[in-house]
């Protein structure tokens, strides 16, 4: 496996000057970006398929072990504050359970039965999308979880950093991030992890955009849970609707802080009518505005 190999180029690395070590690590990060770009068509196909499941009421089921599992969880937890994605529509499965988030759990990633059991306990079904991540692509827990999810009818996406990885073969929609050897052999938290994180960002962001949770470049479904986000909501409303600060603040107050209906309120609708217009447009602010035009 390329991710486990040690290249001749890195011979004597520990004795190099610090600047030279940093140069090859930075090069690795650039290579990670190139690997993601090369996989863009696979990421697009996966996002379109996930979007269909989410429109049918499905859940995002993130699966992984070690660094890959932690990166997957990190992507999922950002969906609520950024896009107001419901907490009950995200499932996190990591080998070894919650304690594995902060420390290694001996042998957890090798437990195929645990992968199967965790998917079954989560009651994964045909509406759901399982996103399984493993740098090596050989992790038994993750492969078993993906296989079990697919057997239940769920969409199965596999993200791995080695060509011909079993995880990719087990996936309905495989995403290969061919990052090659690490500067520190097997340390896949480095460029393999960077490529995984970027891919998860792209995948989930495209899904949320397709679901109408983005308008222009604005996160119009954000949940304003602090002062910074409340101010951001006001600025978005001022930019999108051309409103003054006081009017924007008033519209947000009338709409319980929600940007999309507040835009429509500033266009003359009542909060109730704004909610209905958004419902009729499938949650799309653009669609609702077009119907008003």
C-alpha positions as CSV (number, residue, x, y, z in Angstrom):
1,X,0.0,0.0,0.0
2,X,1.4,3.4,-1.0
3,X,0.2,5.0,2.2
4,X,2.3,2.5,4.3
5,X,5.5,2.8,2.1
6,X,8.6,4.8,2.9
7,X,10.1,6.5,-0.1
8,X,13.8,6.7,-0.9
9,X,13.4,10.5,-1.2
10,X,12.8,10.7,2.6
11,X,15.9,8.8,3.6
12,X,17.6,10.6,6.5
13,X,14.7,12.9,6.9
14,X,15.1,13.1,10.7
15,X,18.6,14.6,10.2
16,X,17.5,17.2,7.7
17,X,17.3,20.9,8.6
18,X,13.8,21.8,9.8
19,X,13.2,24.0,6.8
20,X,13.8,21.1,4.4
21,X,11.5,18.8,6.4
22,X,8.8,21.5,6.2
23,X,9.3,21.9,2.4
24,X,8.5,18.2,1.7
25,X,5.5,18.2,4.1
26,X,4.1,21.3,2.4
27,X,4.7,19.6,-0.9
28,X,2.6,16.7,0.4
29,X,-0.2,19.0,1.2
30,X,-0.1,20.3,-2.3
31,X,-0.2,16.7,-3.6
32,X,-3.3,16.2,-1.4
33,X,-5.1,19.0,-3.2
34,X,-4.1,17.6,-6.5
35,X,-5.5,14.2,-5.6
36,X,-8.8,15.8,-4.6
37,X,-9.0,17.7,-7.9
38,X,-8.4,14.4,-9.7
39,X,-11.4,12.9,-7.9
40,X,-13.7,15.8,-8.5
41,X,-16.0,13.8,-10.9
42,X,-16.3,11.0,-8.4
43,X,-17.1,13.6,-5.6
44,X,-19.8,15.2,-7.9
45,X,-21.4,11.9,-8.6
46,X,-21.5,11.0,-4.9
47,X,-23.0,14.4,-3.9
48,X,-25.7,14.1,-6.5
49,X,-26.7,10.6,-5.3
50,X,-26.6,11.7,-1.6
51,X,-28.8,14.7,-2.4
52,X,-31.5,12.4,-3.7
53,X,-31.5,10.3,-0.5
54,X,-31.6,13.4,1.7
55,X,-34.6,14.8,-0.3
56,X,-36.3,11.6,0.5
57,X,-35.7,12.1,4.2
58,X,-32.6,10.1,4.7
59,X,-29.6,10.5,7.0
60,X,-25.9,11.0,6.6
61,X,-24.1,8.1,8.2
62,X,-20.4,8.8,8.7
63,X,-18.2,5.8,9.3
64,X,-14.5,5.4,10.1
65,X,-11.7,4.4,12.5
66,X,-8.9,6.5,14.0
67,X,-8.0,9.7,12.1
68,X,-10.5,8.9,9.3
69,X,-13.3,8.5,11.8
70,X,-12.5,11.7,13.6
71,X,-12.3,13.7,10.3
72,X,-15.7,12.2,9.3
73,X,-17.2,13.3,12.5
74,X,-15.7,16.7,12.2
75,X,-17.5,17.2,8.9
76,X,-20.8,16.1,10.2
77,X,-20.9,18.2,13.4
78,X,-20.4,21.4,11.3
79,X,-23.6,20.8,9.3
80,X,-25.9,22.0,12.0
81,X,-24.5,25.4,12.7
82,X,-23.5,26.0,9.1
83,X,-26.6,24.7,7.3
84,X,-29.1,24.0,10.1
85,X,-29.0,20.3,9.2
86,X,-31.1,18.4,11.8
87,X,-29.0,16.6,14.4
88,X,-31.2,13.5,14.1
89,X,-30.3,13.2,10.4
90,X,-26.6,12.7,11.1
91,X,-25.2,9.4,12.5
92,X,-21.6,9.0,13.6
93,X,-20.0,5.6,13.8
94,X,-16.4,5.3,14.8
95,X,-14.5,2.1,15.7
96,X,-14.2,1.8,19.4
97,X,-17.1,4.2,20.1
98,X,-17.0,7.7,21.6
99,X,-13.8,7.1,23.7
100,X,-12.0,6.5,20.4
101,X,-12.4,10.2,19.6
102,X,-9.6,11.2,21.9
103,X,-7.5,8.0,22.3
104,X,-6.7,4.9,20.4
105,X,-8.8,1.8,21.2
106,X,-6.8,-1.4,20.8
107,X,-8.1,-3.6,18.0
108,X,-11.3,-1.6,17.4
109,X,-10.6,-1.0,13.7
110,X,-10.2,-4.8,13.2
111,X,-13.6,-5.7,14.5
112,X,-15.9,-6.5,11.6
113,X,-18.7,-7.6,13.8
114,X,-18.7,-4.2,15.5
115,X,-19.0,-2.5,12.2
116,X,-22.0,-4.6,11.3
117,X,-23.6,-4.2,14.7
118,X,-23.2,-0.5,14.7
119,X,-25.0,-0.1,11.4
120,X,-27.8,-2.4,12.5
121,X,-28.2,-0.6,15.8
122,X,-28.4,2.7,14.0
123,X,-31.3,1.2,11.9
124,X,-29.7,2.3,8.7
125,X,-32.1,1.8,5.8
126,X,-32.7,2.6,2.1
127,X,-33.2,6.3,2.6
128,X,-29.7,6.8,4.2
129,X,-26.3,7.4,2.7
130,X,-23.3,5.7,4.3
131,X,-20.0,7.7,3.9
132,X,-17.2,5.3,4.9
133,X,-13.6,6.7,5.1
134,X,-10.3,4.8,5.5
135,X,-6.9,5.9,4.2
136,X,-5.7,2.4,3.7
137,X,-9.1,1.3,2.4
138,X,-8.6,-2.0,4.2
139,X,-10.0,-1.3,7.7
140,X,-12.3,-4.3,8.6
141,X,-14.7,-2.2,10.8
142,X,-15.3,0.3,8.1
143,X,-15.6,-2.1,5.3
144,X,-18.1,-4.3,7.3
145,X,-20.2,-1.2,8.2
146,X,-20.3,-0.1,4.5
147,X,-21.3,-3.6,3.3
148,X,-24.0,-3.9,6.0
149,X,-25.4,-0.5,5.1
150,X,-25.5,-1.4,1.4
151,X,-27.2,-4.7,2.2
152,X,-29.9,-2.7,4.0
153,X,-30.4,-0.6,0.9
154,X,-28.4,2.5,1.8
155,X,-26.3,4.4,-0.6
156,X,-22.6,3.4,0.0
157,X,-19.8,5.8,-0.6
158,X,-16.2,4.7,0.1
159,X,-13.3,7.2,0.4
160,X,-9.8,5.7,0.4
161,X,-6.2,6.7,-0.5
162,X,-5.0,3.5,-2.1
163,X,-5.9,2.2,-5.6
164,X,-7.7,-1.2,-5.6
165,X,-8.6,-0.8,-1.9
166,X,-11.3,-3.2,-0.7
167,X,-13.3,-0.3,0.7
168,X,-13.6,1.1,-2.8
169,X,-14.6,-2.2,-4.2
170,X,-17.3,-2.5,-1.5
171,X,-18.7,1.0,-2.4
172,X,-21.5,1.8,-4.8
173,X,-19.7,5.1,-5.4
174,X,-16.0,4.9,-4.7
175,X,-13.8,8.0,-4.3
176,X,-10.1,7.4,-4.7
177,X,-7.7,10.0,-3.3
178,X,-4.4,8.7,-4.6
179,X,-2.1,10.7,-2.3
180,X,0.8,8.1,-2.4
181,X,3.6,7.8,0.2
182,X,3.7,10.0,3.3
183,X,6.9,11.8,4.3
184,X,6.5,9.8,7.5
185,X,5.5,6.4,6.3
186,X,2.0,5.4,7.4
187,X,1.3,8.7,9.1
188,X,-2.0,9.2,7.1
189,X,-3.1,12.0,9.3
190,X,-0.8,14.1,7.0
191,X,-1.6,14.4,3.2
192,X,-4.0,11.5,3.2
193,X,-6.0,13.1,6.0
194,X,-5.8,16.5,4.3
195,X,-7.3,15.0,1.1
196,X,-10.0,13.2,3.1
197,X,-11.0,16.4,5.0
198,X,-11.1,18.4,1.8
199,X,-13.2,15.7,0.1
200,X,-15.7,15.6,3.0
201,X,-15.9,19.4,2.9
202,X,-16.7,19.3,-0.9
203,X,-19.1,16.5,-0.6
204,X,-21.3,17.8,2.2
205,X,-21.1,21.4,1.0
206,X,-22.3,20.5,-2.5
207,X,-25.1,18.4,-1.0
208,X,-26.3,21.3,1.2
209,X,-26.1,23.7,-1.8
210,X,-28.2,21.3,-3.9
211,X,-30.7,21.1,-1.1
212,X,-31.2,24.9,-1.2
213,X,-29.3,25.7,2.0
214,X,-27.0,28.1,0.2
215,X,-28.0,31.3,-1.8
216,X,-25.3,32.9,-3.9
217,X,-22.3,32.6,-1.5
218,X,-24.4,32.9,1.7
219,X,-25.1,30.2,4.2
220,X,-28.8,31.2,4.4
221,X,-29.8,28.3,6.7
222,X,-27.2,29.0,9.4
223,X,-28.3,28.7,13.0
224,X,-27.4,31.9,14.7
225,X,-26.3,30.6,18.1
226,X,-23.9,33.4,19.1
227,X,-23.4,37.1,18.6
228,X,-21.0,36.7,15.6
229,X,-23.6,34.5,13.8
230,X,-26.4,36.9,14.6
231,X,-24.4,39.8,13.1
232,X,-23.6,37.6,10.1
233,X,-27.4,36.9,9.6
234,X,-28.0,40.7,9.6
235,X,-25.3,41.3,7.0
236,X,-26.6,38.6,4.8
237,X,-30.1,40.0,4.9
238,X,-28.8,43.5,4.2
239,X,-26.9,42.2,1.2
240,X,-29.5,39.9,-0.3
241,X,-32.6,42.1,0.3
242,X,-30.9,45.5,0.1
243,X,-32.3,46.3,3.6
244,X,-31.1,48.7,6.2
245,X,-29.7,47.4,9.5
246,X,-32.8,48.2,11.5
247,X,-35.2,46.6,8.9
248,X,-33.0,43.5,8.7
249,X,-32.9,43.2,12.5
250,X,-36.7,43.6,12.6
251,X,-37.3,41.0,9.9
252,X,-35.1,38.5,11.6
253,X,-36.9,39.0,14.9
254,X,-40.2,38.4,13.2
255,X,-38.8,35.1,11.7
256,X,-37.1,33.8,14.8
257,X,-33.7,34.6,13.4
258,X,-34.1,32.7,10.2
259,X,-32.6,34.4,7.2
260,X,-34.6,32.8,4.3
261,X,-38.1,33.7,5.5
262,X,-36.8,37.1,6.6
263,X,-35.7,37.9,3.0
264,X,-39.3,37.2,1.9
265,X,-40.7,39.2,4.7
266,X,-38.7,42.2,3.4
267,X,-40.2,41.5,0.0
268,X,-43.7,42.0,1.5
269,X,-44.8,38.6,2.8
270,X,-45.9,37.8,6.3
271,X,-43.7,35.3,8.2
272,X,-46.4,32.6,7.7
273,X,-46.6,33.3,4.0
274,X,-42.9,33.3,3.7
275,X,-42.7,29.9,5.3
276,X,-45.3,28.6,2.9
277,X,-43.5,30.1,-0.1
278,X,-40.3,28.3,1.0
279,X,-42.1,25.0,1.5
280,X,-43.7,25.3,-1.9
281,X,-40.2,26.0,-3.4
282,X,-38.7,22.9,-1.7
283,X,-36.8,25.1,0.8
284,X,-35.0,27.1,-2.0
285,X,-34.8,30.8,-1.4
286,X,-34.0,31.4,-5.1
287,X,-37.1,29.4,-6.1
288,X,-39.3,31.3,-3.7
289,X,-38.0,34.7,-5.0
290,X,-38.5,33.6,-8.6
291,X,-42.1,32.9,-7.9
292,X,-42.6,36.3,-6.4
293,X,-41.0,38.1,-9.4
